Amino acid sequence: MRVTGATRLTGILGGPEQVELSLSPAIHNGAFEALEMDWIYLPFGTRSQQLGSAIRGLAAAGVRGMNVTMPHKVAAMDFMDEISDTAARIGALNTIEVRGDLLIGHNTDGDGLMRFLSLDIGADLVGSRALVLGAGGSARATVVALAEAGAGEIWVVSRDPSKAQGLEYLAGNAVFQSGPLDGEAGRLVGEADVIINATPLGQKMEEPAVSTDKIRPETVVVDLVYRPPVTPLIEAARAHGAIAHSGLGMLLHQACLAFKIWTGVEPPMEAMSAAALGALTASNDVS
């Protein structure tokens, strides 16, 4: 893409390692190219101590929008002028809209996940028993989205059980249960209708974060990690006959929502998906 003085800038703000692995630049630049828009999306690896100055400078730098990824989804809230109702409830954001001099925080993670589950997989979450691994920003968005989708029970497990318990207020009318990632989770796996891994553990671990021996064939499993595209959790779930997917579908749907916030234009999902798969293939993540 040729950058000119009129090019509108967007990007992703996160830890240097997380930004390096992100598919978001490929996804959004693929959309801009497909629509022949003079926009560009760039990675901005940012350490925690630099976060405030980076965000405060967005409007002055002419940035029109920014995604936010780990580990900044919660901390970035402190630098917003306005926060959407969804982001406020979750207590974390993944999208910043720059409207003039105003910075407006949004969270499209939960809605992106629910669109993937309902539109792409056809999962019926009403009355379901859902197990969420992790208690960070992505887990918070997942719990809120599951509650709004009508899940009957929501169970959260984390390496820090106190953080898992702290998400109870997000579960709405659903029956809530929490526990340690390496303890209670083993039993809950066999009872869950839906399992969502909202931790980054699948990126590097050679074994699933939880025991998968009791996963049932009818269970829907989503690992929000998308590099590698088949994580140990996905591989184990499929070995038990379960429906298991990476986080690529959620990533695409949340990207579409962010794209619409920034541009006001309906995003080209097919072009975005092709760009993501192309980037994964180019990096040898897909054989």
C-alpha positions in Angstrom: 0.0 0.0 0.0 1.3 3.5 -0.9 1.1 5.8 2.1 0.3 9.5 1.3 -0.4 12.5 3.4 -4.1 11.6 3.2 -3.7 8.0 4.4 -5.7 7.4 7.6 -3.8 5.5 10.2 -5.1 2.6 12.4 -3.2 -0.1 14.2 -2.8 -2.5 17.2 -1.3 -1.5 20.6 0.0 -4.3 22.7 3.1 -5.9 24.2 5.9 -6.3 21.6 5.7 -10.1 21.6 1.9 -10.1 21.3 1.9 -7.5 18.5 4.5 -9.4 16.6 2.3 -12.5 16.5 -0.9 -10.6 15.6 -2.9 -11.3 12.4 -4.8 -8.0 12.8 -2.5 -6.0 10.4 -3.0 -8.6 7.7 -6.8 -8.7 8.3 -7.4 -4.9 8.3 -5.0 -4.1 5.5 -6.7 -6.8 3.5 -10.0 -5.1 4.0 -8.7 -1.7 3.1 -7.1 -3.0 0.0 -10.3 -4.8 -1.0 -12.4 -1.7 -0.6 -9.6 0.6 -2.2 -9.6 2.7 0.9 -6.6 5.0 1.6 -6.2 3.6 5.2 -3.4 1.6 6.7 -3.1 -0.6 9.9 0.3 -0.9 11.7 1.6 -2.8 14.7 2.7 -0.7 17.8 4.6 -2.8 20.3 4.3 -1.0 23.5 5.6 -1.8 27.0 3.4 -1.1 30.0 5.4 1.9 31.2 4.9 3.5 27.8 1.2 2.9 27.5 -0.1 6.2 28.8 2.0 8.4 26.6 1.3 6.1 23.5 -2.5 6.4 24.0 -2.5 10.1 24.8 -0.6 10.8 21.6 -3.1 9.0 19.3 -5.2 12.0 18.3 -2.3 14.3 17.8 -0.6 11.7 15.6 -3.7 11.6 13.3 -4.6 8.0 14.3 -8.3 7.2 13.6 -8.6 4.0 15.5 -6.6 1.4 17.5 -7.0 -2.1 18.6 -5.6 -3.0 22.0 -4.3 -6.5 22.9 -2.5 -8.2 25.8 -1.4 -7.1 28.3 -3.0 -3.6 28.0 -6.8 -4.3 27.7 -7.6 -3.3 31.3 -4.9 -0.6 31.8 -6.0 1.2 28.7 -9.3 2.0 30.2 -7.7 4.7 32.5 -6.8 6.8 29.5 -10.2 7.0 27.7 -12.4 10.1 27.6 -15.5 7.9 27.1 -16.2 4.2 27.5 -19.0 2.2 25.8 -21.5 0.4 28.1 -20.1 -2.9 27.0 -16.5 -2.0 27.7 -17.5 -0.5 31.1 -19.3 -3.6 32.1 -16.4 -5.9 31.1 -13.8 -3.6 32.6 -11.5 -3.9 29.6 -11.3 -2.7 26.1 -9.9 -3.9 22.8 -10.8 -1.1 20.5 -10.2 2.7 20.7 -12.2 5.1 18.5 -10.5 8.4 18.0 -13.3 11.0 17.4 -11.7 14.4 17.0 -9.8 14.8 20.3 -11.9 12.3 22.1 -10.7 8.7 22.8 -13.6 6.3 23.1 -13.1 2.8 24.4 -15.0 -0.2 23.0 -14.9 -3.9 23.5 -15.8 -6.1 20.5 -14.3 -9.3 21.9 -17.4 -10.8 23.4 -19.7 -9.9 20.5 -17.1 -11.3 18.1 -17.0 -14.6 20.0 -20.8 -14.8 20.1 -21.1 -14.1 16.4 -18.6 -16.8 15.6 -20.4 -19.3 17.9 -23.8 -18.5 16.6 -23.3 -17.7 12.9 -20.3 -19.9 12.0 -20.8 -22.9 14.3 -24.5 -22.7 15.0 -24.0 -23.2 18.8 -27.1 -22.7 21.0 -25.9 -21.2 24.2 -29.3 -20.8 26.0 -29.2 -22.8 29.2 -25.7 -24.1 28.4 -23.0 -24.9 30.9 -19.9 -22.9 29.9 -16.3 -23.4 31.2 -13.9 -20.4 30.8 -10.2 -20.9 31.3 -8.5 -17.7 32.5 -9.6 -14.5 34.2 -8.0 -11.7 32.2 -9.5 -9.2 29.8 -10.5 -11.8 27.2 -12.1 -14.0 29.9 -14.0 -11.0 31.2 -15.5 -10.3 27.8 -16.3 -14.0 27.3 -18.2 -14.2 30.6 -20.3 -11.1 29.8 -21.1 -12.4 26.3 -22.0 -15.9 27.6 -24.3 -14.3 30.2 -26.0 -12.1 27.6 -26.4 -15.1 25.3 -28.4 -17.0 28.0 -25.9 -19.5 29.4 -27.4 -21.3 32.4 -24.1 -21.9 34.2 -20.7 -20.2 33.8 -17.6 -21.7 35.4 -14.3 -19.8 35.5 -11.0 -21.4 36.4 -7.7 -19.6 36.7 -4.2 -20.1 38.0 -5.2 -17.4 40.5 -8.6 -18.6 41.9 -9.2 -15.2 43.5 -9.2 -13.6 40.1 -11.6 -16.2 38.8 -14.0 -15.6 41.7 -13.8 -11.9 41.0 -15.6 -12.4 37.7 -18.8 -13.6 39.4 -20.5 -10.2 39.1 -20.2 -10.4 35.3 -22.2 -13.6 35.1 -25.6 -12.0 35.4 -28.4 -14.5 36.0 -26.2 -17.5 35.3 -25.1 -19.8 38.1 -21.5 -19.0 38.7 -18.7 -21.3 39.9 -14.9 -20.7 40.1 -11.8 -22.6 41.0 -8.1 -23.2 40.2 -7.0 -24.0 36.7 -5.3 -27.2 37.8 -7.9 -28.5 40.2 -11.6 -28.0 39.8 -11.2 -27.6 36.0 -10.6 -31.4 35.5 -14.1 -32.2 36.7 -15.8 -29.3 35.0 -14.4 -30.2 31.6 -16.5 -33.3 31.5 -19.7 -31.4 32.4 -19.3 -28.4 30.1 -21.3 -27.9 26.9 -18.9 -25.1 25.9 -15.2 -24.7 26.8 -13.4 -21.4 26.0 -9.7 -21.0 26.6 -9.1 -17.3 27.2 -5.5 -17.7 28.2 -2.4 -17.5 26.0 -1.2 -20.9 27.2 -1.9 -22.7 24.0 0.8 -20.7 22.2 3.7 -22.4 23.8 2.6 -25.4 25.9 3.0 -28.9 24.6 0.0 -30.1 26.7 -3.5 -28.7 27.2 -3.9 -26.3 30.1 -6.4 -28.6 31.7 -7.1 -32.4 31.7 -9.1 -33.2 28.5 -9.9 -36.9 29.3 -13.5 -36.2 30.0 -14.4 -33.9 27.1 -17.6 -35.1 25.4 -18.1 -35.4 21.6 -21.0 -32.9 21.8 -18.9 -30.2 23.6 -18.0 -27.1 21.6 -14.4 -26.0 22.3 -12.8 -22.7 21.3 -9.2 -21.9 22.0 -8.9 -18.1 21.5 -5.2 -18.7 20.6 -4.8 -18.8 16.8 -1.1 -19.4 16.5 -0.6 -22.3 16.2 -4.0 -22.9 14.5 -4.2 -26.3 16.2 -3.3 -26.0 19.8 -2.9 -28.9 22.2 -6.4 -28.2 23.6 -7.9 -28.3 20.1 -6.0 -31.5 19.2 -7.1 -33.2 22.3 -10.8 -32.1 22.0 -10.9 -33.3 18.4 -9.5 -36.6 19.5 -12.5 -37.0 21.7 -14.8 -36.2 18.9 -15.6 -32.7 20.0 -16.2 -29.6 17.8 -13.0 -27.6 18.3 -11.9 -24.3 16.7 -9.1 -21.8 17.1 -9.6 -18.2 17.9 -9.4 -17.1 14.3 -13.1 -16.9 13.8 -13.6 -14.7 16.8 -10.7 -12.6 15.7 -12.3 -12.0 12.3 -15.7 -11.1 13.8 -14.3 -8.7 16.4 -12.2 -7.1 13.7 -15.3 -6.6 11.5 -17.0 -4.8 14.4 -13.9 -2.6 15.1 -13.6 -1.8 11.3 -17.2 -0.6 11.3 -16.6 1.6 14.3 -13.6 3.3 12.8 -14.8 3.7 9.2 -18.6 3.5 9.2 -18.2 1.0 6.3 -19.4 -2.6 6.2 -16.3 -4.7 6.3 -15.5 -7.4 3.6 -15.4 -10.5 5.8 -14.3 -12.8 2.9 -11.3 -10.6 2.1 -10.4 -10.3 5.7 -10.5 -14.1 6.2 -8.4 -14.7 3.0 -5.8 -12.2 4.2 -5.6 -13.9 7.6 -5.2 -17.4 6.1 -2.6 -16.1 3.7 -0.6 -14.6 6.5 -0.8 -17.8 8.5 0.3 -19.8 5.5 3.2 -17.4 4.8 4.5 -17.8 8.3 4.4 -21.6 8.0 1.8 -21.9 10.6 -0.4 -23.9 8.2 1.0 -26.9 6.5 
